[in-house]
Amino acid sequence: MVYISAASGITHQPTFKNAGFSASLDTISSDTELVSPNYKDYIDAGLLRRMSKILRMSVACAKECIQQAGEIHPDAIVVGTGLGCLQDTEKFLNTFLSVEGLLPPTSFIQSTHNTIAGQISLSIGNHGYNMTHTQNTLSFEHALIDSIMMLAEGDAHILVGAADEHISFLDSVAEQLDVTLPVAMTSGCSFFVLSKEKTDQTLAKLTAVETYGEIQKLEEHLNNFFESNSIDPARLDLVLFSGLDIDACGQVLHYLTSRGVKEDQIQDYLIYSGIYPTASAFAVHYAVDKIGQDPSLKNVLVCNCMNRRNLGLTLIQSVEA
Amino acid sequence: MDSLKEDLKKQIIAQLNLEDVQVEDIDDEALLFDADGLGLDSIDALELIVLLEKYYSIQVTKPEEGKEAFRSINSMAEYIRKRKAESVL
């Protein structure tokens, strides 16, 4: 069994150091801003000056998560990111186009996806397994799967999380592609400490994570998921869902509602997180927080259908379930 | 203040994103790579090489030259003047 020992997030909601935040969420609008802590409380000024938004968010959030877990030393750091360090990538490419001769190295060095996990590792002096997964909208789920395997191989604690940052260029791309989004694009990061053993601090159980790419046999996949975890869909207390009621996403909704999940038990989480590739990490944090606040919640399914060709399923259960 | 040194300080603050540092905070003789000075590191050294090329069209090709040139604001200004004078000859 995998236990969630700590959870932290920096998003467009008051998620940071705020247990019970799930009760006070407002829907995202185009002018909702990232709720940032004072980063100087978490990051040395000498390092902070070089860090882009995604790095500041991730390092501060990871450090707070570790503090919450009782200053543990994680055996591994695993990060999922859909689009990586966009701010530095944009800066590097703009310099590349406009400057002749030598290019400033910092934005190039920090433009790679694995800078996030690397900077966390440097900030806390961790020399363990350090991995970054980038699988579009399923990046976070893949980071979770990797972490679960590491725990099965003997690790005690894993720091796992996800981060993505919004830059205005993404809005220009959406406009040029004539894409109408149901909610604004945002930035967000969420980190968790996963542990092999249950303690007094355990927040919830991470029971199962599955991903399906280019979905073909949807019903078969869903049947297998519920059967292998010995849970009837009707026993789900809450489904946190992303996606529209069309194509495969629509089929998932129909599958759930035809098997006893009531419509008012299905909650769209993108209206709270905004759109970014790893928003399902926000949903997991939201689920953990809800379980902490409401003892009647036993089984919560995060159903990530943001990209309608891919499906991510994450089952979170209360410690008592 | 020597205008070259003042320009250098402004350029260093901008290039290295020294958020809390003002021009008047940087002493001409302070060691740039020392914790008691600006506390710069190896990535900053690369940024300084780029800065010299960008603003002064000076390429630092010999590592030992850079080590001495980047010691302080005074040594950087001296190095720039020396290289500019050489290029005129």
HADDOCK unambig.tbl for C-alpha pairs under 7 A between the chains (distance, minus, plus):
assign (segid A and resid 49 and name CA) (segid B and resid 17 and name CA) 5.71 0.50 0.50
assign (segid A and resid 49 and name CA) (segid B and resid 18 and name CA) 6.24 0.50 0.50
assign (segid A and resid 49 and name CA) (segid B and resid 19 and name CA) 6.34 0.50 0.50
assign (segid A and resid 50 and name CA) (segid B and resid 17 and name CA) 6.84 0.50 0.50
assign (segid A and resid 102 and name CA) (segid B and resid 50 and name CA) 5.72 0.50 0.50
assign (segid A and resid 103 and name CA) (segid B and resid 50 and name CA) 6.51 0.50 0.50
assign (segid A and resid 104 and name CA) (segid B and resid 47 and name CA) 5.64 0.50 0.50
assign (segid A and resid 104 and name CA) (segid B and resid 50 and name CA) 5.95 0.50 0.50
assign (segid A and resid 105 and name CA) (segid B and resid 46 and name CA) 6.74 0.50 0.50
assign (segid A and resid 105 and name CA) (segid B and resid 47 and name CA) 6.51 0.50 0.50
assign (segid A and resid 106 and name CA) (segid B and resid 43 and name CA) 6.94 0.50 0.50
